[in-house]
Amino acid sequence: MLDITHNFIGGRRVAPQGTEIFEVRSPFDGALVGTVPAATPADIDLAVSAARQAFDTGPWPRLSPEERQAVLKKFSDLHAAAANDIATLISRENGTPISGALGLQQGIVPQNQAYLEAAAAFPWEERRPAFIKGDSIWRREPLGVVAAIIPWNAPHQSALVKLFPALLAGCSVILKLAPETGLDGHLLGELFNEAGLPEGVLSIVTAERETSEYLVKHPGVDKIAFTGSTGAGKRIASLAGENLKRISLELGGKSATIVLPDVDIAATVAGIQYTSYMNNGQACIAHTRVLVPAELHDRFVEALAKVVNAIKVGDPSDPTTAQGPLVAKRQQERVWGYIESGIAEGATLAAGGLGMPEGITEGSFVRPTLFANVKNSMRIAQEEIFGPVVCVIPYKDIDEAIEIANDSPYGLSGGVWTNDESKAIAVARQIRTGAVAVNGQWPDFRAPFGGYKQSGIGREFGAEGISIYLEHKVISL
């Protein structure tokens, strides 16, 4: 068990200002994984004060980009070496199967490297001829103090996709962890200290909603970087707008993947298991609407149902487990409610359904579920479920498929499955979403990632991810 008794404030362990703690319990068996202080507004004041001082008078923003990169490179090496221990802790906290948790940790290595490469090539300052006469010096300067607020489903990936670009830019950061995974983020603080991050630059706290809102509204914070639900993103945008704080929001999704008629059905359904049911279905980028030609619908559903029924559900610490429990009982009940809604609206239950998986009697489990003959107007096709529930929607031609894919308030991710690359590109260009994966391709960490519509504001990864933590200054000569 991991008992964290002190907050991480500006690189030091500081006694909490309050007495409440969060108990982090395994969603698999309810065992106590550890405890962590529940941050209060007074703790937030300390963290912001440290970050403010580090930014306003400390060395970090005034180091050269290369010096900051060296610290982040050392951190990345230390973090990679600790991947097994970190993955084990996260799996115990949120129920992610250990194989998936370790895969996420390993995926952070190229994510970090892509940021470092982007920083090395970034035009931090350039002098060029002005439009009328003279010269202009164009500087990219660190924005200030950043509040980075992350969810529980992929905590280190969500944290480092913000910490890396913010720190490379020269900002100081307060990282706010979700109570469900309030332990693992504190490991980041120790690793950053070991890497040589100066005092004051990073604070890490765990807090519930009221204290989180206090952080968002704090006058000492210049920018909010948030990953989470669209509802929470709207609230943050509203609060930040009162003081014109900069924001970047990576929000929810209801991504559509379009299957073209020329596919190999067996290969496609095998790929869709991973793109649609990843991380226990608790992934904003999951392809939860699968659009198939009407003439292939029944054969496709039959094949996909066999794959879904074969997903091994159980103990997340077992390397052979493909799906563990959802993060909490409330999430289990929420997903069951959507399954009930799908049945009531007339969708065909092709796999899974209500109740616990066979042989499992405890834990917040949901059976991997597949609905067929879904209409895009149904709740299960329009609302983000955030669980292992996927909808198969038939279409008559590609124009209708694109129309269905775009008929959503979200636009985060999506996919196309076909043997014809030119067709895939043509279809992808018409889907209003921030990312489109062809045949299950992995994302490019050098390329910008983010959403259209209610899936967010701003982009992460690569040079664009660094840019959102910068201000632009022009010196006219």
C-alpha positions as CSV (number, residue, x, y, z in Angstrom):
1,M,0.0,0.0,0.0
2,L,1.2,3.5,-0.9
3,D,0.4,6.2,1.7
4,I,1.3,9.7,0.5
5,T,1.1,12.0,3.5
6,H,2.4,15.3,2.0
7,N,1.6,17.3,-1.1
8,F,4.3,17.9,-3.7
9,I,4.6,21.7,-3.7
10,G,7.3,23.3,-5.8
11,G,9.5,20.2,-5.7
12,R,9.2,19.7,-1.9
13,R,7.0,17.5,0.3
14,V,4.8,19.9,2.2
15,A,2.3,19.0,4.9
16,P,-1.3,19.4,3.7
17,Q,-3.3,22.4,5.0
18,G,-6.3,20.2,5.6
19,T,-7.0,16.8,7.2
20,E,-9.1,15.0,4.6
21,I,-7.6,12.2,2.6
22,F,-8.6,10.2,-0.5
23,E,-8.7,6.5,-0.3
24,V,-7.7,5.0,-3.6
25,R,-9.3,1.5,-3.9
26,S,-9.0,-1.1,-6.5
27,P,-12.1,-1.4,-8.7
28,F,-11.3,-5.1,-9.1
29,D,-11.6,-6.2,-5.4
30,G,-12.0,-3.0,-3.4
31,A,-8.6,-3.4,-1.8
32,L,-7.0,-0.2,-0.5
33,V,-4.2,0.8,-2.9
34,G,-3.2,3.8,-0.9
35,T,-4.1,7.2,0.5
36,V,-3.3,10.7,-0.6
37,P,-4.1,14.2,0.9
38,A,-7.2,15.9,-0.4
39,A,-5.9,19.3,-1.4
40,T,-7.7,22.4,-0.1
41,P,-7.8,25.9,-1.5
42,A,-4.9,26.8,1.0
43,D,-2.8,24.0,-0.6
44,I,-3.6,25.5,-4.0
45,D,-2.5,28.9,-2.8
46,L,0.9,27.4,-1.8
47,A,1.3,25.6,-5.1
48,V,0.4,28.7,-7.2
49,S,2.7,30.9,-5.1
50,A,5.6,28.5,-5.7
51,A,4.8,28.4,-9.4
52,R,4.4,32.1,-9.6
53,Q,7.7,32.8,-8.0
54,A,9.5,30.2,-10.1
55,F,8.1,31.8,-13.2
56,D,8.5,35.4,-12.3
57,T,12.0,35.3,-10.8
58,G,13.3,31.8,-11.1
59,P,15.8,30.4,-13.6
60,W,13.6,28.0,-15.5
61,P,12.0,30.4,-18.0
62,R,15.3,32.1,-18.4
63,L,17.3,29.0,-19.3
64,S,18.0,28.4,-23.0
65,P,15.6,26.0,-24.7
66,E,18.5,23.5,-25.0
67,E,19.1,23.5,-21.2
68,R,15.4,22.8,-20.6
69,Q,15.5,20.1,-23.2
70,A,18.4,18.4,-21.4
71,V,16.3,18.2,-18.1
72,L,13.3,16.8,-19.9
73,K,15.5,14.2,-21.7
74,K,16.9,13.0,-18.4
75,F,13.4,12.8,-17.0
76,S,12.2,10.8,-20.0
77,D,15.0,8.2,-19.5
78,L,14.2,7.9,-15.8
79,H,10.5,7.6,-16.5
80,A,11.0,4.9,-19.1
81,A,13.1,2.9,-16.6
82,A,10.3,2.9,-14.1
83,A,7.6,1.9,-16.6
84,N,6.9,-1.5,-15.0
85,D,6.3,-0.2,-11.5
86,I,4.2,2.8,-12.7
87,A,2.1,0.5,-14.9
88,T,1.5,-1.9,-12.0
89,L,0.3,1.0,-9.7
90,I,-2.0,2.5,-12.4
91,S,-3.5,-0.9,-13.1
92,R,-4.3,-1.3,-9.4
93,E,-5.8,2.2,-9.2
94,N,-8.1,2.2,-12.3
95,G,-8.4,-1.4,-13.4
96,T,-6.6,-1.1,-16.7
97,P,-5.3,-4.5,-17.7
98,I,-1.5,-4.7,-16.9
99,S,-0.7,-5.4,-20.5
100,G,-2.5,-2.2,-21.6
101,A,-1.1,-0.1,-18.7
102,L,2.4,-1.2,-19.7
103,G,1.7,-0.5,-23.3
104,L,0.6,3.0,-22.5
105,Q,3.7,3.6,-20.4
106,Q,5.9,2.4,-23.3
107,G,4.0,4.6,-25.7
108,I,5.0,7.6,-23.7
109,V,8.6,7.2,-24.7
110,P,8.1,8.1,-28.4
111,Q,5.5,10.8,-27.3
112,N,8.3,12.4,-25.2
113,Q,10.8,12.0,-27.9
114,A,8.6,13.7,-30.4
115,Y,8.2,16.7,-28.1
116,L,12.0,16.9,-27.6
117,E,12.6,16.8,-31.4
118,A,10.0,19.5,-31.9
119,A,11.6,21.7,-29.3
120,A,15.0,21.2,-30.8
121,A,13.7,22.4,-34.2
122,F,11.4,25.1,-32.8
123,P,11.9,28.7,-34.0
124,W,12.1,30.2,-30.4
125,E,13.4,33.5,-31.8
126,E,14.0,34.7,-35.4
127,R,14.9,38.0,-37.1
128,R,13.4,38.8,-40.5
129,P,12.7,41.8,-42.7
130,A,9.6,43.7,-41.8
131,F,6.8,44.2,-44.4
132,I,7.4,47.9,-44.9
133,K,10.9,48.7,-43.6
134,G,13.4,47.6,-41.0
135,D,13.5,44.3,-39.3
136,S,11.3,42.4,-36.8
137,I,12.4,40.0,-34.1
138,W,9.8,37.4,-33.5
139,R,10.1,35.8,-30.0
140,R,8.1,32.9,-28.6
141,E,8.1,33.3,-24.8
142,P,6.7,31.1,-22.1
143,L,3.1,31.9,-21.3
144,G,3.3,31.7,-17.5
145,V,1.8,29.5,-14.8
146,V,-0.2,26.5,-16.1
147,A,-2.8,24.5,-14.3
148,A,-2.8,21.0,-15.9
149,I,-5.9,19.0,-15.0
150,I,-6.0,15.4,-16.0
151,P,-8.5,12.4,-15.9
152,W,-8.1,8.9,-14.4
153,N,-8.1,6.7,-17.5
154,A,-4.6,7.2,-18.8
155,P,-3.0,9.3,-16.1
156,H,0.7,9.5,-17.0
157,Q,0.0,9.9,-20.7
158,S,-2.5,12.6,-19.9
159,A,0.0,14.3,-17.5
160,L,3.0,14.2,-19.7
161,V,1.2,15.3,-22.9
162,K,0.8,18.6,-21.0
163,L,3.9,18.7,-18.7
164,F,6.4,18.1,-21.5
165,P,5.4,21.0,-23.8
166,A,4.6,23.4,-20.9
167,L,8.0,22.8,-19.3
168,L,9.9,22.8,-22.7
169,A,8.3,26.2,-23.3
170,G,9.5,27.5,-19.9
171,C,6.3,27.5,-18.0
172,S,5.8,26.4,-14.4
173,V,3.0,23.9,-13.7
174,I,0.5,22.8,-11.1
175,L,-0.6,19.3,-12.0
176,K,-4.0,18.4,-10.6
177,L,-4.7,14.6,-10.3
178,A,-8.0,12.8,-10.3
179,P,-8.9,11.2,-6.9
180,E,-9.4,7.8,-8.5
181,T,-5.7,7.8,-9.6
182,G,-4.4,10.2,-7.0
183,L,-1.3,8.2,-6.2
184,D,0.7,7.5,-9.4
185,G,1.1,11.2,-10.4
186,H,3.2,11.8,-7.3
187,L,5.9,9.5,-8.7
188,L,6.4,12.1,-11.5
189,G,7.5,14.7,-8.9
190,E,10.3,12.5,-7.6
191,L,11.5,11.8,-11.1
192,F,11.5,15.4,-12.1
193,N,13.5,16.3,-9.0
194,E,16.0,13.6,-9.9
195,A,16.2,15.0,-13.4
196,G,17.1,18.5,-12.1
197,L,14.0,20.5,-12.5
198,P,14.5,23.7,-10.4
199,E,12.6,24.4,-7.2
200,G,9.1,25.8,-7.6
201,V,8.5,24.8,-11.2
202,L,6.2,21.8,-10.6
203,S,3.6,21.1,-8.0
204,I,1.3,18.0,-7.8
205,V,-1.9,17.8,-5.9
206,T,-5.0,15.6,-5.8
207,A,-8.4,17.4,-5.5
208,E,-12.1,17.1,-6.0
209,R,-14.2,19.4,-8.1
210,E,-14.7,22.4,-5.7
211,T,-10.9,22.8,-5.1
212,S,-10.2,22.2,-8.8
213,E,-12.5,25.1,-9.7
214,Y,-10.6,27.2,-7.2
215,L,-7.4,26.4,-9.1
216,V,-9.0,27.2,-12.4
217,K,-10.2,30.6,-11.1
218,H,-7.0,31.4,-9.2
219,P,-5.7,34.9,-10.3
220,G,-2.1,33.5,-10.3
221,V,-2.8,31.0,-13.0
222,D,-2.4,32.1,-16.6
223,K,-3.5,29.0,-18.5
224,I,-5.7,25.9,-18.0
225,A,-4.8,22.7,-19.9
226,F,-7.5,20.1,-19.4
227,T,-8.3,16.6,-20.5
228,G,-11.7,15.2,-19.5
229,S,-15.4,15.2,-20.3
230,T,-17.0,17.8,-22.5
231,G,-19.3,18.9,-19.7
232,A,-16.4,19.6,-17.4
233,G,-14.6,21.3,-20.3
234,K,-17.5,23.7,-20.8
235,R,-17.4,24.6,-17.1
236,I,-13.7,25.3,-17.2
237,A,-14.0,27.4,-20.3
238,S,-16.7,29.4,-18.6
239,L,-14.7,30.0,-15.5
240,A,-11.5,30.8,-17.4
241,G,-13.3,33.2,-19.7
242,E,-14.2,35.4,-16.7
243,N,-10.5,36.4,-16.6
244,L,-9.6,35.7,-20.2
245,K,-7.2,32.9,-19.2
246,R,-5.7,30.8,-22.0
247,I,-7.3,27.4,-22.3
248,S,-6.7,24.1,-24.2
249,L,-9.3,21.4,-23.9
250,E,-9.0,17.8,-25.0
251,L,-12.5,16.5,-24.5
252,G,-14.9,13.7,-25.3
253,G,-15.6,11.7,-28.4
254,K,-18.1,9.5,-30.2
255,S,-15.8,8.5,-33.0
256,A,-17.0,6.8,-36.1
257,T,-15.0,4.3,-38.1
258,I,-16.2,3.7,-41.7
259,V,-15.8,0.2,-43.1
260,L,-15.7,0.1,-46.9
261,P,-17.1,-2.8,-48.9
262,D,-13.7,-4.1,-50.0
263,V,-12.4,-5.1,-46.6
264,D,-11.3,-8.5,-45.3
265,I,-14.0,-8.9,-42.6
266,A,-11.9,-11.2,-40.3
267,A,-8.9,-8.8,-40.3
268,T,-11.1,-5.8,-39.8
269,V,-13.0,-7.1,-36.8
270,A,-9.7,-8.2,-35.2
271,G,-8.4,-4.6,-35.6
272,I,-11.7,-3.1,-34.3
273,Q,-11.3,-5.0,-31.1
274,Y,-8.4,-2.7,-30.2
275,T,-9.6,0.6,-31.7
276,S,-13.1,0.3,-30.2
277,Y,-12.6,-1.6,-26.9
278,M,-9.3,-0.2,-25.8
279,N,-8.6,0.5,-22.1
280,N,-11.9,-1.2,-20.9
281,G,-13.7,1.1,-23.3
282,Q,-12.6,4.1,-21.3
283,A,-10.8,6.0,-24.0
284,C,-11.9,9.3,-25.6
285,I,-10.5,8.2,-29.0
286,A,-12.3,4.8,-29.0
287,H,-14.2,4.1,-32.3
288,T,-17.5,3.4,-30.7
289,R,-19.6,3.8,-33.9
290,V,-18.8,1.3,-36.5
291,L,-20.4,2.1,-39.9
292,V,-20.7,-0.8,-42.3
293,P,-22.4,-1.3,-45.7
294,A,-25.9,-2.5,-45.3
295,E,-25.2,-5.6,-47.4
296,L,-22.3,-6.6,-45.1
297,H,-24.1,-5.7,-41.9
298,D,-25.2,-9.2,-40.7
299,R,-22.0,-11.0,-41.7
300,F,-19.9,-8.3,-40.2
301,V,-21.8,-8.3,-36.9
302,E,-21.6,-12.0,-36.6
303,A,-17.8,-11.9,-37.0
304,L,-17.4,-9.0,-34.7
305,A,-19.7,-10.5,-32.1
306,K,-17.4,-13.6,-32.0
307,V,-14.4,-11.4,-31.3
308,V,-16.2,-9.4,-28.6
309,N,-17.5,-12.6,-26.9
310,A,-13.9,-13.9,-26.8
311,I,-12.5,-10.9,-25.0
312,K,-11.0,-12.2,-21.8
313,V,-12.4,-10.2,-18.8
314,G,-11.0,-10.5,-15.3
315,D,-8.2,-9.7,-13.0
316,P,-6.3,-6.7,-14.4
317,S,-3.0,-8.0,-12.9
318,D,-3.2,-11.1,-15.2
319,P,-1.1,-10.5,-18.3
320,T,-3.7,-12.4,-20.4
321,T,-6.6,-10.2,-19.3
322,A,-7.9,-8.0,-22.1
323,Q,-10.5,-6.1,-20.2
324,G,-10.6,-5.3,-16.5
325,P,-13.2,-3.5,-14.3
326,L,-14.3,0.0,-15.0
327,V,-12.8,2.7,-12.7
328,A,-15.7,2.7,-10.1
329,K,-19.2,1.4,-9.4
330,R,-20.7,4.7,-10.5
331,Q,-19.1,4.2,-13.9
332,Q,-20.4,0.6,-14.0
333,E,-23.9,1.8,-13.3
334,R,-23.7,4.6,-15.8
335,V,-22.7,2.2,-18.6
336,W,-25.4,-0.3,-17.6
337,G,-27.9,2.6,-18.0
338,Y,-26.8,3.1,-21.6
339,I,-27.1,-0.6,-22.3
340,E,-30.6,-0.5,-21.0
341,S,-31.3,2.5,-23.2
342,G,-30.0,0.8,-26.3
343,I,-32.2,-2.2,-25.7
344,A,-35.2,0.0,-25.0
345,E,-34.7,2.0,-28.2
346,G,-34.7,-1.1,-30.3
347,A,-31.1,-1.8,-31.1
348,T,-30.1,-5.4,-31.5
349,L,-28.0,-6.8,-28.7
350,A,-25.4,-8.9,-30.5
351,A,-22.9,-9.5,-27.7
352,G,-22.6,-8.8,-24.0
353,G,-25.4,-6.9,-22.2
354,L,-26.4,-6.3,-18.7
355,G,-25.1,-8.1,-15.6
356,M,-21.6,-9.2,-14.6
357,P,-19.4,-11.2,-16.9
358,E,-19.6,-15.0,-16.5
359,G,-17.7,-16.2,-13.4
360,I,-17.2,-12.8,-11.9
361,T,-19.1,-11.7,-8.8
362,E,-17.4,-8.6,-7.5
363,G,-15.8,-5.5,-8.9
364,S,-17.1,-2.8,-11.3
365,F,-17.2,-4.9,-14.4
366,V,-19.3,-4.5,-17.5
367,R,-19.6,-7.2,-20.2
368,P,-18.0,-6.2,-23.5
369,T,-21.1,-5.2,-25.4
370,L,-22.0,-4.9,-29.1
371,F,-25.2,-3.4,-30.5
372,A,-26.3,-4.0,-34.1
373,N,-28.9,-2.3,-36.4
374,V,-28.3,0.9,-34.5
375,K,-29.8,4.2,-35.7
376,N,-27.5,7.2,-35.4
377,S,-30.3,9.1,-33.6
378,M,-30.2,6.7,-30.6
379,R,-28.6,7.8,-27.3
380,I,-26.1,5.0,-27.5
381,A,-24.9,6.5,-30.9
382,Q,-24.9,10.2,-29.9
383,E,-23.6,10.3,-26.3
384,E,-20.2,9.3,-25.0
385,I,-20.7,6.2,-22.9
386,F,-17.0,5.7,-21.8
387,G,-17.3,2.0,-21.4
388,P,-17.0,-1.2,-23.5
389,V,-20.1,-0.6,-25.6
390,V,-19.9,-0.3,-29.4
391,C,-22.6,0.4,-32.0
392,V,-22.8,-1.0,-35.5
393,I,-24.7,1.3,-37.9
394,P,-25.6,0.2,-41.4
395,Y,-25.2,2.6,-44.4
396,K,-26.4,2.4,-48.0
397,D,-23.6,4.3,-49.7
398,I,-20.5,6.3,-48.9
399,D,-22.2,9.6,-48.9
400,E,-24.6,8.4,-46.2
401,A,-21.7,7.0,-44.2
402,I,-19.9,10.3,-44.2
403,E,-23.2,12.1,-43.3
404,I,-23.7,9.7,-40.3
405,A,-20.1,10.0,-39.2
406,N,-20.4,13.8,-39.2
407,D,-23.8,13.7,-37.4
408,S,-22.4,14.1,-34.0
409,P,-21.6,16.9,-31.5
410,Y,-18.1,15.4,-31.3
411,G,-15.1,15.3,-33.6
412,L,-12.1,13.8,-31.9
413,S,-11.1,10.7,-33.7
414,G,-12.3,8.3,-36.4
415,G,-11.2,5.6,-38.9
416,V,-11.5,4.2,-42.3
417,W,-11.1,0.5,-43.2
418,T,-10.3,-0.4,-46.8
419,N,-7.7,-2.0,-49.1
420,D,-7.6,1.1,-51.3
421,E,-5.5,3.9,-49.9
422,S,-6.8,6.5,-52.3
423,K,-10.4,5.8,-51.2
424,A,-9.3,5.9,-47.5
425,I,-7.8,9.4,-48.0
426,A,-10.8,10.6,-49.9
427,V,-13.2,9.5,-47.2
428,A,-10.9,10.7,-44.4
429,R,-10.8,14.2,-45.9
430,Q,-14.6,14.5,-45.5
431,I,-14.9,13.4,-41.9
432,R,-15.0,16.4,-39.6
433,T,-12.7,15.1,-36.9
434,G,-9.3,15.9,-35.6
435,A,-7.7,12.5,-36.4
436,V,-8.5,9.6,-38.8
437,A,-6.8,6.3,-38.5
438,V,-6.7,4.1,-41.7
439,N,-6.9,0.4,-41.0
440,G,-6.1,1.0,-37.3
441,Q,-2.9,3.0,-37.8
442,W,-1.3,4.4,-34.6
443,P,-1.3,8.2,-34.1
444,D,1.7,10.2,-35.2
445,F,3.2,11.9,-32.1
446,R,4.8,14.5,-34.3
447,A,1.4,15.6,-35.7
448,P,-1.2,17.8,-33.9
449,F,-3.9,16.0,-32.0
450,G,-7.2,17.4,-30.8
451,G,-10.8,17.7,-31.7
452,Y,-13.4,19.5,-33.8
453,K,-16.7,20.8,-32.4
454,Q,-17.3,19.8,-28.8
455,S,-14.3,17.5,-28.6
456,G,-12.0,20.4,-27.6
457,I,-10.0,23.5,-28.3
458,G,-6.3,23.5,-29.2
459,R,-3.9,20.8,-30.2
460,E,-1.4,18.6,-28.5
461,F,1.7,16.8,-29.7
462,G,4.7,18.1,-31.6
463,A,5.4,21.8,-32.4
464,E,1.7,22.7,-32.2
465,G,1.5,21.2,-28.7
466,I,4.4,23.4,-27.6
467,S,2.9,26.5,-29.2
468,I,-0.2,26.5,-26.9
469,Y,2.1,27.3,-24.0
470,L,3.7,30.3,-25.6
471,E,3.1,34.0,-26.1
472,H,4.3,35.8,-29.3
473,K,6.2,39.0,-29.0
474,V,7.4,41.1,-31.9
475,I,10.2,43.7,-31.5
476,S,10.2,46.1,-34.5
477,L,13.5,47.6,-35.4
